[in-house]
Amino acid sequence: MTTPRTVLEAVARRPLGFLRTAWPWRALVYLLSGGLFAIGVYLGVGGLFSAPIGTLTRVLCATAVVVFTVALAGPLERRRLALVDRDDGHRPEPRQRARTVGYGAVSVLAVGWMDLAVVLVSLGIPGFLLLTPLQPTATPWQSVAGPVAGALLLPVAAYPVAAWAGVRGAVARAVLFPKDRELREVVRSRARLVDAFEAERRRIERDLHDGAQQRLVALTMKLGLAALDLPPGSAAAKEVGEAHALAKEALTELRELIRGIHPQILTERGLPAAARDIAGRCPVPTDLDLDLPVRLPATVEQTAYYVTSEALTNVARHSGAARCRVTARCRDGVLRLDIQDNGSGGADPARGTGLTGLADRIAAADGRMLLSSPPGGPTLLRAEIPCA
């Protein structure tokens, strides 16, 4: 069995054995540290207002104390959390500082008193019973029964203290360390997979370009030379001519395959030139409006190229459009790519994997895809991809 990471886990796993662990003491220290810190702040502010100084000075000093305390409370809450929650794998990020300060202020100004009240009530009742013999009005029976009842209730007091400390710790973790770390890690992992896939595509493209394509070029040339040495009209010349034509077709198909894997024009000249190349090969007439004065990051260009290629392929296959338009703008660090056609509309990601694959590819680049395709058209596919 693994060691409990939180005080609530410790109570739930071994309710009786919980009393023999350090968790009850950790929970008590957790609540007392918050309550005593809040009392210290209030006593300090109250002392300032009772000091023989001017009113304006009192207000300024009290405000300074409160501001300093609130700023200190956030880091204190993070450190206190380790008492009731040993899972320290999370660390606050810079954008969570405001959240930390806000929760620290609430803890000092309001929740700290509740921590102290839970401790006083939970321990005060058995403590009062244990001190029954010291009360002048106690009878002999009360002097005996009171300490016995107090001794029996004292271990029970550990449970409400631990329960409240566990709830406070859970709230603190939810506020200070929101559970989006796993989601961010999934996004980063997906981005790493896409990068690895792109690297593998480039390797395949390079091997095909430098290996198979060069051999096919050499084969085509040799077959062409062989055809020149054969008697015209002979059976051998006919067979070699057919082989020469097949070799040229294979070379053309291989070049198309290489272009589809990772076009050289995208690497050398960027997205606008690659988009013009896609549009020139699209059966549907395509208008381009690409306002991209500077080169975009390689990942953004690859994603945008993939989206443009797949979207125009879908337009040609399924839309029945007579014309389409591709627009690209980069504003405020975000590339907005629009592919619009005047086809029949009705595009639905639920009816196929093409649009779902596009959305996944865009999401892997930390972007999003928007689709408007009412029945009867027109269809607008928008990809928003961060360029940072």
URJO-V91326 format. One line per field, one symbol per residue. ss: DSSP state (a for helix, b for strand, c for the rest). psi: psi as a letter, one per 40 degrees, with the letter a starting at -180 (. if undefined). burial: # if it has 16 or more other ideal C-beta (glycine too) atoms within 10 Angstrom, else .. A space follows every 10 residues. Layout:
ss = ???
psi = ???
burial = ???
This chain:
ss = cccccbaaaa aaacccaaaa ccaaaaaaaa aaaaaaaaaa aaaaaaaaaa ccccaaaaaa aaaaaaaaaa aaaaaaaaaa aaaabccccc cccaaaaaaa aaaaaaaaaa aaaaaaaaaa aaaaaaaaaa caaaccccca aaaaaaaaaa aaaaaaaaaa aaaaaaaaaa aaaaaacccc aaaaaaaaaa aaaaaaaaaa aaaaaaaaaa aaaaaaaaaa aaaaaaaaac ccccaaaaaa aaaaaaaaaa aaaaaaaaaa accaaaaaac aaaaaaaaaa accccbbbbb bccccccaaa aaaaaaaaaa aaaaaaaaac cccbbbbbbb bccbbbbbbb bcccccccaa accaaaaaaa aaaacccbbb bbbcccccbb bbbbbbcc
psi = hihhdidddd dddgddedde iedddddddd dddddddddd ddddddddee igiidddddd dddddddddd dddddddddd dedehegfei hiideedddd dddddddddd dddddddddd dddddddddd eddehdehid dddddddddd dddddddddd dddddddddd ddddddgife dddddddddd dddddddddd ddddddddde cddddddddd ddddddddei hheidddddd dddddddddd dddddddddd dhhdddddea dddddddddd ehdhhhhhgh ggdihiiddd dddddddddd dddddddedf ieiihhhhih hfehhhhhhh ifaeaehhde eieddddddd ddddefaihh hhgiheaihh hhhhhie.
burial = ...#.##### #......#.. ..##.###.# #.###.##.. #...#..#.. .......#.. ##...#..## ..##.###.# #.###..... .....#..## #.#######. ##.###.##. .##.##..## .#........ .....##.## ..##..###. ######.### .##.###... .........# ...#...#.. ....#..##. ..#..#..## ..#...#... ......#..# #..#..##.. #..#...##. ###.##...# ##.######. .#.#.#...# .#...#..## ########## ##.###.##. #..#####.# ....###### #####.#... ...##..##. #######.#. ..#...#### #####.#.
